[in-house]
Amino acid sequence: MNDIQSEFGVVIVGGGPVGLATAIGIAQSGVSTSLVARRAAYNDNRTSALLGGSIDFLRSLGVWEACEQHAAPLQTMRLIDDTGRLIRAPEVRFTSDEIGQENFGYNIENRILVEALEQRASGLQGLIRFDDEAASIEPAASHVDVVTQQGGALKARVVGGADGRQSLARRSANIGVREQTLKQSALTFNVSHTRPHHSISTEFHTPNGPCVFVPLPGQNSSVVWVTTSERAAQLRGLTDQELGDAAERQSHSILGKMTAEGDRHIFPLTIQTPHAFAARRIALLGESAHVFPPIGAQGLNLGLRDAADFIRIVSNAFHAGVDAGSDTILSQYALARRLDITTRSATIEIANLSLLSDFLPVHSLRAAGLQLLSAVGPLRKLAMREGLSPWWRRAG
């Protein structure tokens, strides 16, 4: 360990997609960078719907070229009220060509995305990888000390904590978190089907949450089924054919006969919001900075925007010769992320609660809102553009 560089401008802790992307971007900018994260094979079949801004960001990292041929384009987003209630919303359909885009983004298996990020990271000379986990992160006046579980000792001017919802980086920064546990779980799995999806992502709104069928290459789709925790456990216990039959019934056979394939995963739904997004030379990224239900394809997209803002603000500070870990610089990062994270989190929470509510006026308001989105062209286009990227990022 003594002959390995131990002092860096930036240390990124956490090796998921957000941590890898952040480390790549900082290293590309010419700042000495270390990534502290174990190389862990992504063997499951979970997927992510990456929207337009995320694709542009991954292109800037030199990563997307290795992913595109394995991803399915998303050209239409379809919302269907399947609540069976007295007052129901009309079907809403968004198409990318309405806003002059070839598609809204792509759906891709996480393992393929992570493999591409890992390959890019391994080829960067300015990025030193410690195949280890952080044991302690100790902020000091002018730097942060990071000690790995195998005894490696690193110093950095600033740390990016991309180490998940149980973040050591967040605790080390003395940042508290508000957590709310919901009475729902998300079951994720993939299906093959006998009818083509035509690049249409279809979201059925049920009284227990949304069930989304997102295109994958070929006649395959990924499914995110939000329901009660009891129902999610029951579905996971079915055979592949039984689960496929259940998915076909839920989708009203729009994709024909279905068969479940590969692993199934259950995620109890929680909402986590930290009291701050940066402190004590530590900035929070990804799920250390925000956790909310997998609704609206926002989770990873929001994390990649964390990465993009961190890279821009921190690399600019280094190149300007100022202290990138100072309160002034970290407050710029926190300000850049606060509006994006809080508005997306609130939107998703309200959308979820509107489905769960038994209060008739809430059903009326929800139906009226979706009717406006369906009928008013400029409003629909605004919603589509906002879903791809916040207005202040487009304006910038």
N, C-alpha and C positions, 0 to 999 in steps of 0.2 A: 504493500500500500504506500510506502514512503516515496516510491519513484513515480507515483501517479499524482497529477495536478490536484491540489486540494483547495485552492482559492479561486472563486468564480465571481463573475458579475451577478449571475442569476443561477439559483438552484430550483429546479422544478421537482416537486414531490408528487408521485402518482403517475402510473403508466397506462391509464385508459386513453381513449381517443383524445380527450381534451388535454391531458398532460403531455401526450406525445406531440400533438399539434403545437402546443405552446412552446415546448422545448425546440422543436424544429424551427419555428418562426423566429425565436430569439437568437438561436445559433446562426440562422441565415442572415440576420441583421448585422452580424459581426461581433456580437457580445459573447464573451466567454460563458459557456453554459454547461451545467451538469444536470442530468436526469437521474433521479434516485427512484428506481422502480424495478421490480422483478419482471423478467420476461415470462409472461404466462400465456400459454396457448389458448386462444379463443376457439373452443371446440363446439360451442353451442350454435344454434341456428337463429338466434335473435337478430332482428333487423332494425334499421333506423331509416326514417324518411328524411332525407337531407334536402332542405329547401334552397332556393336560388342563391342567397348570400353565402350559405355554407359551401356550395359548390365552387363559387368564385374564390373563397378563402382557401379551400383545398387545392385549387389550381395554383394559387400563388405559392403554395408550399411544395409544388412539384409532386403532388400525391394523386390527384384525381385521375390522371392518365392511366394509372394502374388499376383503377376501380371501375371506370365507366362501362367497360364491356361486360361487367358482372352485375350491373345495376339496371333496374327497370324505370323508365321515365314515368313521371306522374303528370298527365296532361289534363285530367278532369278530376275535380273533387265534388262528390255527391253526398248530400246530407238528407237523410230520410227519417221522418218522425215515425217511430215504430212503438210509441208508448201505448197505443190503444185507448187513449184518453178522450174525453168528450171534446176538448179543445186541442186540436193538433196543428202543428205548423205545416206549411206546404213544403214539398220537396224543393231543395235549393241545389243548383248545379253551377259550379264555377269552372270555366275553361280557360286555359292559359293563353289561348290566342286572343281572348278579349283584351288582354293587357299587352299584347304584342310579344309574348314569350312562347318559345317552342314547347316548354313544359314548366311546371312549377318547381321541379327538382327531380330527385331520383330516390328509389327505395333500394337499400343494399344490406346484405348481411354484415353484421358487425365484425365478424372474423375477417372478412375480406378487407374492410376498411382498416382494421388494426394491423393486418399483415402489410398493407401498403405503407402505413405510417411507420411501422417498425423498420421496413426496408429503407425508407427514406432517412430515418434517424440514424441508422447504422452507417450510412454513407456520408454523413456530415463530419468533416474533420474538426469543426469547432464545437462539437457536442460530445462530452464525456459521459458515458453511461456507467452508473453503478448498479449492477444487477443485484439489488438489495432493497430493503425497506428501511425507512427512517425509524430509529428508536427514540430519538429526542430532537426537538427543534427549539433552540434557545436564542431569542432575540437579545442583542446587546445594543449599545449606543450607536455604533457605526457599522455593524454587520450582524449576521445571523449564523450561529453555529448549528450545524446539522451532523448528528452522529448516527451512523447506520447500525443495523442489528449485528453486523459482522465486525464492527469496530472502526469502520471508516470515518474519518473526521473531515468535514468540509466547512468552508466559510463562504458566505455570499453577501453581497450588498442588499439583495432582495430575494425573497423566496416566493414562488408561486405554488400555492397549496391546491393541488388537483387530486386529493386523496380521498374523495368520496364523502358520503353522508356522515360517517363516523370520524371525520377529519382530525388527525393529530395536529395539522397546521392550524386549524381553526382554534383548537383548544390552546395551543401554544401562544396564539395571539390574544388570548383571553377574550375571545369573541363568543358571546352566548348565542343561543339559537331558540327560536320559538318553533315548537313542533306540535302538529295536530295529526292524530291518527283517525283515518276515516273508516267507516264500516263497509269498506269495499276492497276488492282485490282485482288485479289485472292478470288474466291468464293469457300468455302469449304462446303461439305455435304457428306452424306453417301448414298450408294445405295445397294439394294439387286439385284441379277441377277440370271438367270436361268442356266448358265454354271459355272462350278468350275473355280477358278482362278489359281489353282495348285501352289500356293505360288509365283506367278509371279507378280511383280510390273511393270506396263507398263506406259511409259511416251511418250505421243504424242507431238511432237514439232510443233507448229503452228506459223503463222506469228505474232500472238499477245502474244505469250508466251506458256509455256508448260501446258499440261493437264495430270495429273497423276492419275492413278487408283491403289491404294495400298491395298493389301489384308487385310481383317479382318476375324475373325473366321466365319466358315460356308461359304455360298455363298453370302458374303457381301464384299464390298470394300469401302474405303474412297476415296473421290475425291478432288483434289486441282486443280482448273481450273483457270489459270492465263490468263486474257484477258483484253480488254479495260474496263474502268470503266463503260461505258454505257452498254456494253454487259453483264457485271457481274450483274448490277442492273436489267436488263431485265430477265436474267436467274433466279435470286432469286425470281422474281414475278410470276414464273410459278407454276402450280399445281405440286404435287408430280409425277403424271404420265407424265405430259408434260416435267418436268425437267429430269425424267428418260429417256424419249424418246430422248431428246437433248443429254444426256450423252451417250446413246447407239449409236446415229449417230456419235458423236465425237470419240467414241471408235471403230467404224466400226464393231459393234456387236460382238467383240471378246469374250464378256462375256454373250452374249445372250440378252434376254429382261431385261430391267432395270426399277426399280422403286425407286425414291428418298424417303428417310426416315429421319424423325427427322428435326432438325433445319438446317438452312442455315446461313452462316456467310460471310460477305464481309470485306476484309482487303485491304484498299488502300496501294499500295506498296511504301515503302520508304527505303532509305538507311541512317543509322545513324552510324557515326564513331566518338568516343570521341577523344579529343586531347591528352588524357592520360588515362591509365587504373587504375591508383591509385595515390593518393596524400593526404596529410594532414591526415594520419591515416585511410583513407577510400579506400577500393578496390572495383572496379566495377565488377559485375557478371551478366551473362545473358543479357537481353535486355537493361540494363543500360550501357552495354559495347559494344553491337553490335546489329544492326537491319538491316536485309537485306531481299530480297524477299524469299518466301518459296520454294526455288528451290534446289534440291539435298539433301533434308532431313538433312540439316546441323544446323538449328537454335538451337533446344533444345540440340542436341548432342554437339554443341560448348559450350552451357551454362553449361552442365554437366562437360565438360573438364575445364571450369573456376572453377567450384566448386572443382573438384579433385585437381587442382593445388593450389588453395587457402588453402584447407585443409592440403595438404602436407607441403607447405612452412610455413604457420602460426603455425601449430601444432609443427613442428620441431623447430621453433624459441622459442616457449614457453617451450618446454622440454629441450632446450639448455640453458635456463635462460637468453635469450636476449630479447630485446624489439621488440615484434612482429609487432608493429605499426610504427617502425622506417622507415626512408626513405630507409635504406639499405635493409630491408626485403621487403618492398612494391615494391622496384625496381626489386627485384628478381621475384615477382609475375608479374609485368608489362612485364618484359623481357620474361618470360615463356609464356605469352599469346599473345604478339604482333605478332610474326610470324604466329601463328595459325590463329588468327583472320584476319589479313590483307591478308594472302594468300587465305583463304576461301572466304572472302568478294570479293576480286578481281576476283577469279575464277567464282563466281556466277554472278557478274556484267557483266563480259565478255560473259559468256554463254547466259545471257538474251539479251544483246545488239546484239549478233550475230544472234539471231532469229528476232529481230525487224528491223535490217538493211535492206535497199533496195539496198545496194551497192553490185553489182555482185561479185567482188573479195572477199568480206567477205563470201558470200555463198560458194565460191570455197574453201576458207581456212577452213571453218567449215566442209564441206564435206570431205576434205582431212584428217583433223584431226580425224574425226570419222571413216574414212576408215582405218587409221592406227590402231586405237583402235580395230577395228573389225578383222583385218588381222594379226596383230603382237602379238603373244601370250605373250611374256614377257612384252610388253608394257601394254597389257590388264590386266595382273595380277598385275602389278605395280599400275595401276589406281584403281583396286579393293581394294588393300591393303591400298592405300592412302585414299580412300573414307571411309574406316573403322576407320583409325587412322593415324595421320601424321607420317612420317617416323622417325622423331626424338623421338617420344614417343615410337615407336616400338623398336628403337635402344637402348633407355634407359631401 
